[in-house]
Amino acid sequence: MADAESAHGGTGIGRGGAGECRRTSGAGPVRGAVRSVGRALHLPFSGTARGIRKATHAHGAGESGLGKLIELHGVNGAGDMMITVALASTVFFSVPTDEARGRVALYLAITMAPFTLLAPVIGPLLDRLPHGRRAAMAGAMLARAILALLLSSAVVTGSIQLYPAALGVLVASKAYGVVRSAVVPRLLPPTFSLVKANSRVTLGGLLATGAAAPVGAGLQALGPRYPLYGAFVIFVVGTILSFSLPPKVDSPKGEDKALLAADEQHLHGPHLKPPQRPGLRTVGAAVTHGLAANAALRALSGFLIFFLAFLLREDPLGGQSAAVSLGIVGVSAGVGNALGTAVGAALRSRAPEIIIVAVIAFVLVVAIAAAVFFGAVLVAALGAVAGFAQALSKLALDAIIQRDVPELVRTSAFARSETLLQMAWVVGGAVGIALPLNGSLGLTVAVGIVAAGWLFTVRGLVSSARHRGDRPHARVA
């Protein structure tokens, strides 16, 4: 009996073992199928990530650290776009045009006006902290992550904390931009010019911003909080990536401060001695004239953004809806900006002064045509041409700085020039919000902005180019 039971028990165990084997054998194909599906779902993301990494790290950018900065700048652009989508829906699209103008005017008064006072301080302050650039970039990212969470409550309740939080986001964003301009020269691959590096960084940011826009719109459809939650996640990632930049970013070795004045006589006066510190130098007439021309184009950009935003709500293009009209102009400007960046990266051995004069003249011609024959096509064309000119002229300015400013103070010159350009954008936006919603009148003002910049700088830039004579021109890329 015992033997029988033992045999029976053994048989039972044997059956159980066979059942386990069958189950295990059946689970193998299931696990394999699950792994195959997982790989198929993961492939688009991993393949895209590998493609992005391959593009950003090409031609020595990976070894120098520039590739990591390109990726960080893409993260920065995507996060800023998420916040822009959320604020636009709250301040601009959610109310009638008249009320929206009042809200945006209040937004400008509470955020832009203090920023105009703070902007001149940002560059010099960061000049004093060259050893902490990675920490400064991480701090700008982390600050925006925290402020995005604060804004996620304000956009729902409409509380007054929306405005100081938005001001904080703006200041942190511009602080990041100033530091980023100062970091690029320290991450140049051996075969890269400074302009080519800047164009790579800018193009990476534009592509990331364009990719984030529809994602932000999709999150906005779920509720006004969700784009800000997305911004929080993106900026936390940016905070981590900031510390992945090479340690040489924090090294102040071989740097000094630059003053944005044309010459020693202008800066110190005829009876004053020049500075004793060898690193404290002026940046040259070509730089100051190029900066003035770029400031005019940046002011035009701010003006068109605010003026056309309200104008197209009241008078959409070609019978389209306001959203479609704004989309047409926005896409045109974005495409023009990307094209200008690409052209700037492709140009070689050209005089940057002549490029600035030519592109601003091109914008002036298109602006005059748009003011005289106001219509959908010309307004879209003006947006595209303005974006193209802004990108290309900025790269030409970078070439002049690289050529004329000593390496000792070049980083400081980039940081301070970027601060001035941001202030010009603020001034242009303020003019745009203050004007009556008349298309021809507004574009006539745009013509005045561009014409003033062109007339003020063309003579100095052309003269600078002539004085260089037969000497080698700066590489624009």
Phi and psi in degrees as a GROMACS rama.xvg file:
@    title "Ramachandran Plot"
@    xaxis  label "Phi"
@    yaxis  label "Psi"
@TYPE xy
-63.4625  -41.6779  ALA-2
-63.9091  -37.4986  ASP-3
-65.408  -44.7044  ALA-4
-62.4184  -39.0814  GLU-5
-63.8453  -41.584  SER-6
-66.3116  -41.3498  ALA-7
-62.4576  -44.1288  HIS-8
-62.6285  -40.6384  GLY-9
-63.1346  -38.1868  GLY-10
-63.182  -41.2432  THR-11
-61.5241  -42.7994  GLY-12
-65.0516  -38.375  ILE-13
-62.5228  -39.9771  GLY-14
-62.9042  -43.5936  ARG-15
-60.9587  -42.4281  GLY-16
-62.9652  -40.394  GLY-17
-64.5082  -39.2422  ALA-18
-62.9359  -40.6496  GLY-19
-62.8255  -41.1053  GLU-20
-62.3784  -41.2976  CYS-21
-64.8925  -41.2882  ARG-22
-65.4535  -41.7414  ARG-23
-63.8997  -41.3742  THR-24
-63.9079  -36.4311  SER-25
-73.5752  -28.0806  GLY-26
-73.2425  -24.6552  ALA-27
-57.3292  -53.8751  GLY-28
-60.8416  -34.0105  PRO-29
-65.0492  -46.4834  VAL-30
-63.0115  -38.9611  ARG-31
-62.3355  -40.8445  GLY-32
-66.2046  -39.8726  ALA-33
-63.0747  -42.7177  VAL-34
-63.4137  -38.7647  ARG-35
-64.3186  -43.1525  SER-36
-64.4111  -41.8989  VAL-37
-61.1497  -42.3119  GLY-38
-64.5973  -39.7173  ARG-39
-64.538  -39.0859  ALA-40
-73.4238  -32.8205  LEU-41
-79.4195  -26.6065  HIS-42
-56.9545  -45.8509  LEU-43
-57.86  -37.996  PRO-44
-75.7688  -47.3245  PHE-45
-66.7738  -39.1944  SER-46
-64.7936  -40.5156  GLY-47
-64.5562  -43.0268  THR-48
-62.1811  -42.977  ALA-49
-64.9829  -38.2961  ARG-50
-64.9142  -42.482  GLY-51
-63.5932  -45.3264  ILE-52
-62.1231  -39.3376  ARG-53
-64.2061  -41.0903  LYS-54
-70.4003  -43.2976  ALA-55
-74.2041  -23.945  THR-56
-101.164  10.5298  HIS-57
-74.007  157.572  ALA-58
58.3554  38.0533  HIS-59
87.8757  -2.4411  GLY-60
-67.568  -29.046  ALA-61
-68.3954  -42.0482  GLY-62
-70.3809  -35.769  GLU-63
-80.1121  -19.9236  SER-64
99.5178  -5.72394  GLY-65
-64.8996  -34.7008  LEU-66
-59.3373  -39.8197  GLY-67
-66.8618  -35.3879  LYS-68
-68.1536  -38.1849  LEU-69
-60.1832  -44.3066  ILE-70
-65.3601  -40.6563  GLU-71
-63.1938  -40.4191  LEU-72
-67.3207  -33.7964  HIS-73
-63.2038  -42.8785  GLY-74
-60.8554  -42.5907  VAL-75
-59.9863  -46.161  ASN-76
-63.7042  -40.4382  GLY-77
-65.2299  -41.7294  ALA-78
-65.6513  -43.1024  GLY-79
-62.3926  -36.8125  ASP-80
-64.648  -39.7267  MET-81
-59.7413  -43.8373  MET-82
-67.8136  -38.5623  ILE-83
-61.2108  -43.5855  THR-84
-60.4906  -45.3103  VAL-85
-65.6397  -44.889  ALA-86
-69.7838  -37.4002  LEU-87
-62.0203  -40.8876  ALA-88
-67.2108  -29.7323  SER-89
-85.3246  -48.1315  THR-90
-84.9957  -29.8031  VAL-91
-112.632  -55.9664  PHE-92
-82.747  -19.6589  PHE-93
-84.0955  -4.47381  SER-94
-134.528  164.132  VAL-95
-60.0844  162.843  PRO-96
-58.97  -46.6512  THR-97
-60.3199  -44.8808  ASP-98
-67.9283  -36.0943  GLU-99
-63.2435  -38.8441  ALA-100
-62.3191  -41.2508  ARG-101
-63.1268  -41.4957  GLY-102
-65.4871  -43.7156  ARG-103
-67.7206  -37.5182  VAL-104
-61.4616  -42.3132  ALA-105
-63.6392  -41.3805  LEU-106
-59.0062  -44.8042  TYR-107
-64.2185  -42.6782  LEU-108
-64.0969  -40.7022  ALA-109
-83.4396  -30.7391  ILE-110
-104.038  -51.6933  THR-111
-70.8694  -39.6021  MET-112
-62.0513  -49.479  ALA-113
-61.6587  -35.9464  PRO-114
-63.1822  -37.7361  PHE-115
-59.6655  -33.6724  THR-116
-77.9865  -32.4744  LEU-117
-81.5998  -30.7456  LEU-118
-55.9104  -43.2239  ALA-119
-64.2163  -19.3544  PRO-120
-84.8178  -25.6213  VAL-121
-62.6245  -50.3396  ILE-122
-60.6765  -54.2931  GLY-123
-59.4944  -36.1656  PRO-124
-63.736  -44.4783  LEU-125
-71.0969  -24.4356  LEU-126
-59.0178  -33.1986  ASP-127
-79.9209  -8.36439  ARG-128
-123.408  50.2425  LEU-129
-65.6841  -25.1592  PRO-130
-79.5707  -3.31258  HIS-131
-123.601  34.1722  GLY-132
-68.0234  -40.9621  ARG-133
-63.1756  -41.5248  ARG-134
-65.2681  -37.5533  ALA-135
-64.9425  -42.2136  ALA-136
-66.8281  -41.6431  MET-137
-63.5919  -40.0625  ALA-138
-63.4647  -38.6586  GLY-139
-65.2059  -38.1267  ALA-140
-67.5057  -48.1599  MET-141
-63.9885  -39.3117  LEU-142
-60.4818  -42.428  ALA-143
-70.0778  -31.1205  ARG-144
-62.9316  -46.3028  ALA-145
-66.6192  -42.4088  ILE-146
-66.6521  -29.8144  LEU-147
-63.1829  -38.4019  ALA-148
-66.8724  -39.1236  LEU-149
-64.4657  -41.0748  LEU-150
-66.1312  -28.3361  LEU-151
-63.4177  -27.8784  SER-152
-83.3167  -39.1501  SER-153
-66.6008  -35.1003  ALA-154
-69.3516  -20.9138  VAL-155
-87.8972  -45.2359  VAL-156
-85.6465  -19.9162  THR-157
70.6571  23.7401  GLY-158
-71.3436  164.157  SER-159
-68.1758  -17.8724  ILE-160
-65.7948  -12.2563  GLN-161
-55.6973  -40.9588  LEU-162
-75.7645  -48.4772  TYR-163
-64.1533  -33.2781  PRO-164
-66.7336  -40.7771  ALA-165
-64.9888  -37.6533  ALA-166
-61.6177  -42.6156  LEU-167
-61.6999  -41.1043  GLY-168
-61.7442  -43.488  VAL-169
-63.2012  -47.0556  LEU-170
-63.6814  -43.419  VAL-171
-63.7906  -38.6848  ALA-172
-64.5402  -44.1321  SER-173
-70.493  -34.3109  LYS-174
-62.8317  -42.4605  ALA-175
-59.2615  -42.9205  TYR-176
-62.4707  -39.6048  GLY-177
-66.0379  -45.1466  VAL-178
-65.8299  -41.0003  VAL-179
-60.1585  -40.683  ARG-180
-62.3925  -33.9129  SER-181
-77.6366  -23.7756  ALA-182
-81.5794  -35.7149  VAL-183
-52.2526  -45.7979  VAL-184
-60.059  -22.5177  PRO-185
-87.286  -3.89293  ARG-186
-119.538  22.6277  LEU-187
-71.2982  127.11  LEU-188
-66.9622  159.756  PRO-189
-57.9611  -32.9912  PRO-190
-94.6525  4.56042  THR-191
-101.666  140.436  PHE-192
-86.2302  165.828  SER-193
-63.3471  -37.4388  LEU-194
-68.5338  -41.0826  VAL-195
-62.843  -40.4062  LYS-196
-63.354  -45.803  ALA-197
-61.8067  -37.6323  ASN-198
-66.5553  -38.5144  SER-199
-62.3443  -45.0527  ARG-200
-63.7938  -45.8129  VAL-201
-63.3604  -43.9184  THR-202
-64.3481  -38.2689  LEU-203
-60.8283  -41.2071  GLY-204
-65.9454  -39.0907  GLY-205
-64.8461  -43.6166  LEU-206
-64.5271  -41.5476  LEU-207
-65.9507  -39.4038  ALA-208
-63.217  -44.0649  THR-209
-62.8638  -37.0977  GLY-210
-71.3937  -32.9893  ALA-211
-76.6864  -23.9612  ALA-212
-59.6743  -52.1139  ALA-213
-66.2722  -31.0579  PRO-214
-65.0132  -44.0403  VAL-215
-62.6795  -38.9205  GLY-216
-64.2107  -38.8025  ALA-217
-65.2877  -41.3196  GLY-218
-67.0064  -34.4121  LEU-219
-63.553  -33.0037  GLN-220
-64.6536  -26.0091  ALA-221
-78.8173  -23.6481  LEU-222
153.841  155.62  GLY-223
-66.7495  -19.4148  PRO-224
-74.4137  -31.9344  ARG-225
-67.2818  -37.6097  TYR-226
-60.847  -31.3834  PRO-227
-74.9381  -33.3575  LEU-228
-62.7735  -41.4174  TYR-229
-61.6499  -41.366  GLY-230
-62.0599  -39.5082  ALA-231
-58.1792  -48.8864  PHE-232
-62.0374  -43.9408  VAL-233
-63.3541  -43.368  ILE-234
-72.3628  -29.1569  PHE-235
-64.0915  -42.5542  VAL-236
-60.6044  -42.0138  VAL-237
-62.7221  -36.0398  GLY-238
-60.3858  -43.3189  THR-239
-68.099  -43.4836  ILE-240
-64.5977  -28.9269  LEU-241
-58.3653  -37.0155  SER-242
-81.8583  -5.01624  PHE-243
-84.9094  -7.69359  SER-244
-66.2758  152.547  LEU-245
-60.9604  149.279  PRO-246
-59.9558  -24.1886  PRO-247
-64.6385  -16.1684  LYS-248
-58.9391  -33.0596  VAL-249
-88.6147  -1.06608  ASP-250
-85.1676  124.114  SER-251
-89.0287  10.1927  PRO-252
-58.2452  128.919  LYS-253
77.3574  19.116  GLY-254
-118.231  153.33  GLU-255
-148.409  -176.179  ASP-256
-94.9014  144.943  LYS-257
-108.858  142.87  ALA-258
-108.832  131.595  LEU-259
-83.7523  69.4265  LEU-260
-127.032  156.668  ALA-261
-76.7461  -36.5901  ALA-262
-159.149  170.118  ASP-263
-62.1927  -40.5181  GLU-264
-64.7291  -41.306  GLN-265
-65.7088  -37.5803  HIS-266
-76.5988  -44.8181  LEU-267
-107.961  -12.7  HIS-268
85.9358  158.531  GLY-269
-70.4899  -20.4914  PRO-270
-107.931  5.71487  HIS-271
-104.285  146.706  LEU-272
-74.8829  147.392  LYS-273
-66.9896  159.046  PRO-274
-62.3128  144.398  PRO-275
-77.6774  -28.0614  GLN-276
-71.2436  123.155  ARG-277
-67.3556  -20.197  PRO-278
-84.288  -14.5986  GLY-279
-88.7516  97.6108  LEU-280
-127.908  160.511  ARG-281
-86.8112  164.459  THR-282
-97.8699  -11.0669  VAL-283
100.28  154.436  GLY-284
-66.1428  -38.9247  ALA-285
-61.3931  -38.15  ALA-286
-66.7837  -45.7594  VAL-287
-67.4145  -38.6274  THR-288
-68.5439  -40.4395  HIS-289
-63.8554  -36.9694  GLY-290
-66.4203  -39.5544  LEU-291
-63.7939  -41.7208  ALA-292
-63.4514  -42.6084  ALA-293
-66.1896  -33.5091  ASN-294
-64.9258  -37.4216  ALA-295
-63.1048  -42.697  ALA-296
-68.7103  -35.9341  LEU-297
-69.3494  -36.8268  ARG-298
-64.3447  -39.2584  ALA-299
-60.9268  -40.7908  LEU-300
-60.7112  -48.7071  SER-301
-62.0773  -39.6  GLY-302
-61.8235  -49.7921  PHE-303
-64.374  -37.7179  LEU-304
-58.4105  -50.6339  ILE-305
-78.286  -42.0814  PHE-306
-67.0784  -49.3755  PHE-307
-68.748  -29.5613  LEU-308
-57.9699  -44.1697  ALA-309
-80.9337  -39.0005  PHE-310
-60.4646  -43.5079  LEU-311
-75.7259  -16.6986  LEU-312
-69.5668  -39.4006  ARG-313
-83.3632  -36.0829  GLU-314
-135.409  77.9365  ASP-315
-61.3309  159.452  PRO-316
-76.1085  130.454  LEU-317
54.6403  32.33  GLY-318
77.7195  4.21375  GLY-319
-76.2415  170.302  GLN-320
-73.7025  165.066  SER-321
-61.6522  -42.5672  ALA-322
-62.4629  -43.3088  ALA-323
-65.3265  -41.7584  VAL-324
-61.5012  -46.7098  SER-325
-63.0226  -37.0972  LEU-326
-63.7791  -40.5958  GLY-327
-61.6043  -48.3708  ILE-328
-66.8635  -40.9494  VAL-329
-64.0105  -44.387  GLY-330
-65.3305  -40.0809  VAL-331
-59.4042  -45.6993  SER-332
-64.7923  -40.9594  ALA-333
-64.8067  -42.8796  GLY-334
-64.0574  -42.8622  VAL-335
-61.2656  -41.2903  GLY-336
-63.6292  -45.0363  ASN-337
-64.0965  -40.2584  ALA-338
-64.8139  -41.4261  LEU-339
-61.859  -39.4025  GLY-340
-64.8372  -42.6511  THR-341
-65.725  -41.7479  ALA-342
-64.9285  -41.1062  VAL-343
-61.5563  -36.9988  GLY-344
-70.9893  -26.2416  ALA-345
-86.8811  -28.3153  ALA-346
-67.4833  143.579  LEU-347
-139.747  141.174  ARG-348
54.2162  50.0456  SER-349
-121.85  151.829  ARG-350
-73.6109  116.25  ALA-351
-65.0413  -30.9485  PRO-352
-60.1198  -43.3349  GLU-353
-68.0019  -35.6899  ILE-354
-61.9154  -45.2804  ILE-355
-61.7771  -46.987  ILE-356
-60.8235  -41.3516  VAL-357
-67.9499  -45.5775  ALA-358
-70.1378  -36.398  VAL-359
-71.1883  -31.5537  ILE-360
-66.7684  -37.8189  ALA-361
-61.8249  -44.8152  PHE-362
-62.126  -40.6951  VAL-363
-61.2174  -43.2161  LEU-364
-62.5452  -46.3975  VAL-365
-66.7914  -37.6102  VAL-366
-64.9909  -39.8971  ALA-367
-63.0382  -44.4956  ILE-368
-62.1339  -41.2958  ALA-369
-67.7207  -33.9699  ALA-370
-71.0826  -38.4462  ALA-371
-78.0862  -43.7236  VAL-372
-115.682  62.2882  PHE-373
-58.1883  126.07  PHE-374
-171.127  172.899  GLY-375
-60.8228  -47.3132  ALA-376
-63.8315  -45.574  VAL-377
-71.2197  -33.1079  LEU-378
-66.2978  -44.844  VAL-379
-62.9437  -39.9329  ALA-380
-63.9388  -39.7204  ALA-381
-63.2251  -41.8149  LEU-382
-60.5208  -43.5622  GLY-383
-66.0556  -45.1507  ALA-384
-67.3918  -39.1059  VAL-385
-63.7375  -41.8823  ALA-386
-64.1747  -42.7997  GLY-387
-60.8577  -48.1487  PHE-388
-66.6697  -39.9429  ALA-389
-61.5191  -44.3865  GLN-390
-67.3534  -47.2042  ALA-391
-69.1556  -40.6917  LEU-392
-68.4012  -32.9325  SER-393
-66.0885  -39.8571  LYS-394
-65.9906  -36.8341  LEU-395
-65.6282  -39.0833  ALA-396
-61.8771  -41.4289  LEU-397
-58.7513  -39.2528  ASP-398
-64.569  -40.0655  ALA-399
-65.0337  -43.4913  ILE-400
-61.9262  -43.1548  ILE-401
-62.3111  -36.1252  GLN-402
-78.4581  -43.8066  ARG-403
-99.687  -22.3313  ASP-404
-95.7136  127.464  VAL-405
-57.5334  146.879  PRO-406
-57.342  -29.163  GLU-407
-58.1383  -34.6024  LEU-408
-119.2  9.79321  VAL-409
-65.4475  -42.1714  ARG-410
-59.3458  -44.3373  THR-411
-64.0008  -38.8226  SER-412
-62.3715  -41.2974  ALA-413
-62.9701  -43.8779  PHE-414
-63.4181  -44.9177  ALA-415
-73.1707  -35.894  ARG-416
-65.5513  -38.7136  SER-417
-63.6045  -37.421  GLU-418
-62.1505  -43.731  THR-419
-64.6729  -37.3335  LEU-420
-66.9221  -36.2114  LEU-421
-65.73  -37.8725  GLN-422
-64.8525  -38.1487  MET-423
-62.1605  -38.5557  ALA-424
-62.596  -40.7726  TRP-425
-62.5516  -44.4251  VAL-426
-63.1293  -44.491  VAL-427
-60.7777  -41.2165  GLY-428
-63.3078  -38.8937  GLY-429
-63.4541  -40.6143  ALA-430
-64.2397  -40.8703  VAL-431
-62.2956  -38.2528  GLY-432
-76.086  -22.8747  ILE-433
-84.8573  -18.3298  ALA-434
-78.4257  151.839  LEU-435
-63.6005  154.872  PRO-436
-83.7904  72.3331  LEU-437
-125.101  118.092  ASN-438
-58.9322  -50.4277  GLY-439
-64.4974  -40.4148  SER-440
-63.1716  -46.6967  LEU-441
-61.8582  -44.1102  GLY-442
-72.5603  -23.8186  LEU-443
-66.0178  -40.0592  THR-444
-62.735  -40.0556  VAL-445
-59.3158  -41.4282  ALA-446
-59.5528  -42.6413  VAL-447
-62.1111  -40.3626  GLY-448
-61.9012  -47.7412  ILE-449
-68.5669  -42.3011  VAL-450
-62.5608  -40.5608  ALA-451
-61.9982  -44.8834  ALA-452
-64.3985  -39.7201  GLY-453
-69.0539  -47.2625  TRP-454
-66.6108  -35.0069  LEU-455
-71.7984  -28.3694  PHE-456
-110.877  -21.1573  THR-457
-61.0936  -43.2878  VAL-458
-64.3311  -44.4829  ARG-459
-65.3519  -40.5117  GLY-460
-68.646  -44.2139  LEU-461
-64.1011  -40.8531  VAL-462
-62.2353  -41.1575  SER-463
-63.3118  -41.4646  SER-464
-64.5775  -39.4832  ALA-465
-67.0581  -39.4771  ARG-466
-66.1507  -22.2627  HIS-467
-71.2899  -22.0672  ARG-468
55.8922  -126.259  GLY-469
-91.4562  5.60173  ASP-470
-68.8787  154.987  ARG-471
-60.458  138.388  PRO-472
-78.0798  156.9  HIS-473
-69.5684  144.449  ALA-474
-77.6719  127.581  ARG-475
-80.1469  -15.6252  VAL-476
